Amino acid sequence: MLVAVRDAVGAEFPVAVKINATDRLVGGVDEAQSLALIDALEGIAVDLVDISGGTYFPGAATDAGTRTSGPPYVGFARQARRRTSIPLMLTGGVKTFEQATAIVNSGTADVVGLARSLVLDPELPTRWRRGDTTAPAFPRFDETPEGGVTAWYTERIAHLAGLRDDPVIDAVRARDDFARRERGRAERWRLTRASREPM
């Protein structure tokens, strides 16, 4: 499939592949499988591999043992770096200028994805380049229901994009608002599909 993508877009168009180091789900993708994928990508015309991980999947059993302090996929990225010459991007848990520069300067990855940091401060790279290396202020929630923090960031993105009038206040409300909209979208999809089915 990647060969077909490259053929379709040509040699000058950048092609990146995003992979999970691990899904953090019982029965999901693990690091050994992801390293095998890294091996398979070598020699294919891919310009960048973005390494991240985790999955928002309500109700799924998680492998809490994979959690670490700091960026959680640094160890995996180091293993991947030893196996491939493809440029690597590391995304997930990078919160400070010091973490970002350490990852790049050590050769662990060529690029750092800031993800949630950018949701909190879209001007962060500009500030860092100008010498203001303070980290964004990460929120602390009184309650963190399952899926609530991910929903909070999703709602925050929607607010930044002008799709929500009010900023998100807490993780519980974010989860409930997100779930309500998802139910509405699912129902609209179901009705649309039913209307297109032959009688």
C-alpha positions in Angstrom: 0.0 0.0 0.0 2.8 2.4 0.8 4.4 1.7 -2.6 1.1 2.6 -4.2 0.9 5.9 -2.1 4.4 6.8 -3.2 3.6 6.0 -6.9 0.5 8.2 -6.6 2.1 11.3 -5.0 5.5 11.2 -6.6 9.0 11.4 -5.2 8.8 15.0 -4.0 5.7 14.6 -1.8 6.5 13.7 1.8 5.0 10.4 3.1 4.9 9.7 6.8 3.7 6.7 8.7 2.3 7.0 12.3 2.7 3.9 14.4 1.9 3.0 18.0 4.8 1.7 20.1 2.0 0.0 22.0 -1.7 0.4 22.2 -1.6 0.0 25.9 -4.5 -2.4 25.5 -4.7 -6.0 26.6 -4.5 -7.9 23.4 -3.5 -4.8 21.4 -0.3 -4.0 19.5 2.8 -4.4 21.6 6.4 -3.2 21.2 7.6 -6.4 19.5 5.0 -6.1 16.8 5.7 -2.4 16.3 9.5 -3.1 16.0 8.7 -5.7 13.3 6.7 -3.0 11.5 9.8 -0.7 11.7 11.8 -3.4 10.1 9.3 -3.9 7.4 9.3 -0.1 6.6 13.0 0.0 6.0 13.7 0.2 2.3 10.3 1.6 1.4 10.1 5.2 0.3 8.9 6.6 3.6 10.1 10.0 4.7 9.2 9.9 8.4 7.9 7.5 11.0 5.9 9.1 13.8 6.1 7.1 17.0 3.3 7.5 19.6 1.1 5.1 21.5 -2.0 4.5 23.5 -5.6 4.3 22.3 -8.8 6.0 23.5 -11.1 3.0 23.7 -13.7 3.3 26.5 -14.1 0.1 28.4 -11.1 -1.7 27.1 -8.7 -3.3 29.5 -5.4 -1.4 29.7 -1.9 -2.5 30.4 -1.0 0.0 33.1 2.4 -1.5 33.5 3.6 0.4 30.4 3.2 3.8 32.0 6.4 5.7 32.9 7.3 9.2 34.1 8.3 11.6 31.3 7.8 10.8 27.6 6.7 7.2 27.7 8.0 6.0 24.2 11.6 7.2 24.4 12.9 3.6 25.1 11.0 2.3 22.1 12.3 5.1 19.9 15.8 4.2 20.9 15.2 0.6 19.8 13.6 1.8 16.5 16.6 4.2 15.9 19.0 1.2 16.0 16.9 -0.6 13.4 16.1 2.0 10.8 17.7 4.9 8.9 14.2 6.5 8.3 13.8 9.8 10.2 11.9 9.4 13.4 9.4 11.6 15.1 8.6 11.0 18.8 5.2 12.1 20.1 3.6 11.7 23.5 4.4 13.1 26.9 6.8 15.8 25.8 6.0 18.7 28.0 9.2 20.7 28.4 11.9 22.3 26.2 14.5 20.3 28.1 12.7 17.0 27.2 12.3 18.0 23.6 15.9 19.1 23.1 17.3 16.0 24.9 15.4 13.7 22.6 16.7 15.4 19.5 20.2 16.0 20.7 20.6 12.4 21.8 19.7 11.2 18.4 16.7 9.3 19.8 14.5 11.0 17.3 14.9 13.6 14.6 11.7 15.5 15.3 9.5 15.9 18.4 5.7 16.0 18.3 4.3 18.3 21.0 0.7 17.2 20.7 -1.2 18.2 23.9 1.4 20.9 24.6 0.4 22.6 21.4 -3.3 22.3 22.3 -2.5 24.3 25.5 -0.2 26.8 23.8 -0.3 26.9 19.9 2.5 29.4 19.9 4.9 27.2 21.9 7.5 26.5 19.2 7.7 30.2 18.4 8.2 31.0 22.1 10.9 28.4 22.5 12.7 29.6 19.4 12.7 33.1 20.9 14.3 31.9 24.1 11.2 31.7 26.3 11.5 28.0 27.2 8.8 27.8 29.9 6.5 24.9 29.6 2.7 25.2 29.0 0.5 25.1 32.1 -1.0 21.6 32.1 -4.5 21.4 33.7 -5.2 19.6 36.9 -8.7 18.1 37.2 -10.6 17.4 40.4 -12.1 14.3 38.7 -10.6 12.3 35.8 -13.3 9.9 34.6 -12.4 7.3 32.0 -11.9 9.1 28.7 -12.4 12.5 30.4 -8.9 13.9 29.9 -8.7 12.8 26.2 -12.2 14.3 25.7 -11.0 17.6 27.4 -8.2 18.0 24.9 -10.5 17.1 22.0 -13.0 19.7 23.1 -10.1 22.2 23.6 -9.1 21.7 20.0 -12.6 22.3 18.9 -12.7 25.5 20.9 -9.4 26.7 19.3 -10.8 25.9 15.9 -13.9 28.1 16.6 -16.3 25.1 16.8 -17.1 25.7 20.4 -18.2 29.0 21.9 -17.0 28.3 25.5 -13.7 26.9 26.7 -13.9 23.5 28.4 -14.1 23.7 32.2 -13.5 20.2 33.5 -12.9 16.6 32.4 -16.4 15.3 33.5 -18.2 17.9 31.4 -15.8 17.4 28.4 -16.5 13.6 28.5 -20.3 14.1 28.8 -20.4 16.7 26.0 -18.2 14.6 23.7 -20.2 11.5 24.4 -23.5 13.3 23.7 -22.2 14.6 20.3 -20.9 11.2 19.4 -24.3 9.7 20.0 -25.9 12.3 17.8 -23.4 11.7 15.0 -23.9 7.9 15.3 -27.7 8.4 15.1 -27.4 10.7 12.1 -25.1 8.2 10.4 -27.6 5.4 11.1 -30.5 7.3 9.7 -28.6 8.4 6.6 -27.5 4.8 6.0 -31.1 3.5 6.5 -32.4 6.0 4.0 -30.0 4.8 1.3 -30.8 1.1 1.7 -33.0 -0.3 -1.0 -36.6 -0.9 0.0 
